[in-house]
């Protein structure tokens, strides 16, 4: 599954997907510790970058402790996307430069798609090509694209969109195996992912419902894709990357204990606090931190307590009670 992207070599093709509200620098750092070879930032508005929005630089900041990380932009105007890519290509807010610029063409959320951005771009493959070419001309970094299978079951045009992205100069493509209308539910369309892989010459990452080594193998075998983009399966479970690395290398994997999960969750929270301050970090990290407890006795009660917590000490005490 080795993938080359620019100067990078991804030995196993194991990547952390961009997820708004989740994949901040803290989560990316933790994922890297457990085997994520590449990560993509939360999506960032190209218009916000161009207009100098003050909240945007923190989203675009990449820490040296992260795995190689790309910045993901969303928008629908080639000029704005190109300018935003140019602004962020050298690093933002004291961070290091991204290793690539990723363009979001798959977000299904109404406030994004209804504005003509995200998955709405798949309605116009010609625009996809223009956008990719504009960004490619603006930066020396590799340009990558994330799409879905299509808008709905009647309009599954992922192959056309993938070819358009490649024609514009994209060097890597990720496809989520659902339509825009499906959002994040329903079966993954492995056949369309396979069709996209067969239609282009650039590396293709498969994305959707990968939660264990068996699911990863099923995706790879059914689609022939070059690597995997892991999304919600890694929320509260960065150990998934260690499991997939072990599977790729033919080694045994030992699942983490509850104590190890709690320790890692607190480390992720510590990293978030260092970046954002305690007040903001605790509130933004609650969902991710609570997911570390999934499947353990007392998780539901602990999750409720975590969602009310306002300080690191409160969350630490919740974990301590669980592991006593």
N, C-alpha and C positions, 0 to 999 in steps of 0.2 A: 504493500500500500504506500510505498514511498512517493512523496510528492515534492516537486521543485516549484518554488514560487519566488521569482527574483533571485536573491542570494540565499534564500532559505532552502533547507532540505528537511522535510517533515517525514521522519523515518516510518512512522506508522499511520500518518494521516489522521491524527486524533485532534480535533479542534473544538473549542468552546464557542457556541453560537452566541450571537448578539441577542440579548433579551432586555427590553426596557424595564427598569426598576430592579434588575437583578445583577447583570454582569458589569458591576462597577469594578474599579481597580482591585478592591479587596478580594472579590470573588475570583477575578482573573489570576491574582497571585496565588490563591489557594489551589485553584485548578492546575496551575503550572507546577506546583509542588507535587501533585499526584500524577502527572503525566500528560497534561494538555500541552501539545506542541505548538499551538497557535491559538489565538483568541481574537475576537472582534468586539469592539466597544458597543455600548448601548447606542442606539441610533441618535444621530444629531441632525438638527435641521440646518440645511444649507443656507436658508434665508437668515436664520438666527446668527450664523457665523458671519455672513456678509454684512449684517446690520449691527454687528458688535454687541450682541446680547451678552450680558455679564455673567449669566449662569452657565453658558456654554463651555468656557475654557476648562472647568472642572470635569465635565463629561469627556472632554477630549484629552485630558492629561493621562499619560502613560508612565507608570513607574518602572524604574530599572529592574525591579524584582519580578515583573510580570514576564510571562512567556512572550515570544514575538507577537505583537498585537497590531491589528489593523483598525482604522477608524471607519465607522459606518456612517454614511450620510444619507439623508432622505430629502427628496424634492422632485420637481418635475421640469425645471427649467435648466437646460444644458449650461447656460452662462453662469447661473448661480452655483450650480454644483461644481463647475470647474473652478470658480473663484474660491469657494469654500475649501476645496481640496488643496488649492495652492496655499491658502492661508495656514492650513493645519499640517501641511506636509513636513514642516521643519520642527514640529513639536509645539505643544501649547501649555501655557501656565506652568512653565518650568519642567515639563515632562520631556521624555525622549521622543524622537520622531517615530511615527507609525511605520510599519513594514509594508503596508499597502493601504489603498483607499477602497473600501467596499461600498457599493451602492445598493440601497434597500429597494428592491422591487417586489417584495413579498409581504410586507406588513398588511394584515387584513383588517386592522382596527378602523372603525368607521371614520373617526376624525382625521385619519391619515388618508385612507383610500378615497373618501368622499371629496377630498381636496385635490384629487388627481395624482397623489403621491403613492408610494408603496406599491401594493399589488395592482393599483389602477394602471400603472405603467405597462402592464402586460396586455392591455387592450390595444397597444400601439407599438409593435415591434420596431417600426422605423424610428420612433422616438427613442427607444432603448438604444439603438445603434448610435444615434446622434449624441445621446447623453454620455455613453461610454467613450466615444471618440473625443468629445470635448474634455472630459476629465483626463483621459489618457494624454492629450496634447498639453494639458496644464501642469502635469507633474511627471517626475521621473520614476515615481513608485509604481509597482504593479497595481492594476485596477481589477477588482473582482466584483462579482454580482451575486445577489441572493434573490431567487425567484420561488414561485410556487408552481403547481401543475397547471394552473390557469385560473380564470375568474370563477367559473362554476363547471359543472359536469358537461354542459353543452359547449363550453369554450375552453377546452384543454389545449392550449397552444404553447406549452412549455418548450417544445422543440423549436418552433419558430422564434421564440424569445431568446432561447439559448444561442441559436445561430446568429441572431442579430447582435447579441452581446459579444460573441466571438468576433464577428465582423468589425465591431467597433474597437476591438483591441483588448477585450477582457482576457486575463491570463488564468483565471480560475472561476468556477461557477459552483454555487451551492443551490440545491433544489430541495425545498420542503415538500413532502409527498402528499399535500392536500391542496384543495382549491381555496380561493379567498372566501367563498361562501361557507366552507366547512370550518373556518377559523382554526381551532385546535382540537376538534373532535372528529370521530370517524376513522375509518381505516386509512392506512398509508398506501398510496398508489405506487407500488414498486415498479409496475410496468412502465409508467410514464418516466420515472427516474431512469430506468434502463434505456428507454428510447432517447432521452436526452444524452446519456452517456455515449450512445452509439452515433449520435448526430454531430458531435463536436470533437475537436482534437485537443482541447484544453482539459486539465484535470476537473473532475466533477466530484463534489462532496454530497453524500446522501444525508438527509435530515428528516427526523420525525420518529417519535416513539422508540428511541433507542435508550433502553433502561438497564440492559445487562449484556453480557457477552453473547448470549444466544441471539438476542435481537440484533446485535451488531453483525453477527455472522450471517443472519438471514438477509439483512440489507445488502451486505457485500455480495453474497452468492446470487441473489435475485437480480441485482442491478449491474454488477460489474463496476460500480463506482470506485473511485481511486482512494477515497477516504471518508471519514464520518464527521458530521457537525453535530455535536451533542448539545441539546438545549435543556428543556425542563428536567430531563433525567439526571442532570448534574446539580440541580438546585438542592442544596442540603446534602448532596452526595458527590463531592469531588472524587471520592474513592472509586467512582465508576471509571475514571481514566486509568487508575491503577489496575482495575479488573480487566479493562480492554487491552492495556499494554501487556499484562501477563498472558492473556489469551493469544495475542499476536506473537508472543515469544515462546509459546508452548510451556508456560510456567504455571504453577499453582497460585491461586489467589486466596488470601485469608481475609474474610470480611472484617471490618473494624468492629471493635466492641463499643458498647454504649459510652464508656469512658473516653475512648478515642474520638468518638463522634462529638461529644461535648467539648473536649479539648480543642478540636479543630474549629468548631463553631465559635468558640470564644476567641480563637486566634483571628478568624475572619472578622469578627466584630471589633477586635483591637485594631486591625489594619484599617477598617472603615472609620473608626474614631480618629485615628491619626490623620486621615485625609480630610474628614468632614467636620470633626468636632463631635462630642458625645451626643448633644441634643439631636442633631440631624441624623447622625449615623445610626443611633438606636432605633429611631422611628423608621428609617428606610430599610433597615436590616431585619426587622422583625420576621417577615415572611420567610426569608432565606434561613435564618437561624432556627426557626421553628421546624423547618423541614428536616433538619438533622436528626430529629427524634422520631420520624415516621417509622411505624412498625414496632415501637417499643411500648411496653406497658406504662401507662400514665402519660402517654404523649398528648392526648387530647386535652387533659387538664393543664399540662405544662404549656401547651400552645396558647391556651386562653390567657394564662399568666404572662407569657412572653408578649402577647399582643397588647397587654396593659403596661408593660414595663417601660420605664423612662430613663433608666441608667444601666450602665454596665454591671454594677454591683447587684442590681435586682436580677438580671438575667443569670449572672454567675451563681447566685443563690438558688435559683430555680434548677439549674443543672446539678448543683451540689446535692440537692435533696433527692434528685433522681438516681444519683450514683452512689448514695450512701448504703 
